[in-house]
Amino acid sequence: MTISAVEMTIPAAESVRITDDTLSVELSDGRTISVPLAWFPRLSCATQEERNHWRLIGRGQGIHWEDIDEDISVENLLAGRPSSESQASFKRWLAARPARPTRRSRRRRRPTRAR
């Protein structure tokens, strides 16, 4: 029995958008693929500023977030593969991150009026 291999061309990423719960990537073939942000714990824990600081690598075959040391390939997104980072590695990374202010402490308080 012979098996013929089908060569697939992986489209390139052209742009990236991240919401609170979704990673969406526009591809060169016109598709947009969206996956749960929970698939990528580092992105889930990143600030919006860190999430927005991405660049395409390998002529659009992947996306890199330097601030959080995260790389995601278009091929893995198309195949439905979430992050393969181990829990131990993720926990070490999380522990090494600087503490971020809580939502409550980030709010600006209104100055009190003198009475």
Number of C-alpha atoms within 10 A of each C-alpha: 3 4 5 6 6 6 6 6 7 14 17 21 25 19 16 19 13 18 12 11 12 16 21 17 21 17 19 14 11 10 11 14 16 16 18 15 19 16 17 18 16 20 22 19 14 15 13 13 9 14 21 14 12 19 15 19 15 11 10 18 18 19 22 17 18 13 14 19 10 15 16 18 19 19 15 13 18 13 9 12 13 16 16 8 11 8 10 9 10 13 10 10 13 16 10 9 10 7 8 9 9 8 7 7 9 9 9 7 7 6 6 6 5 4 3
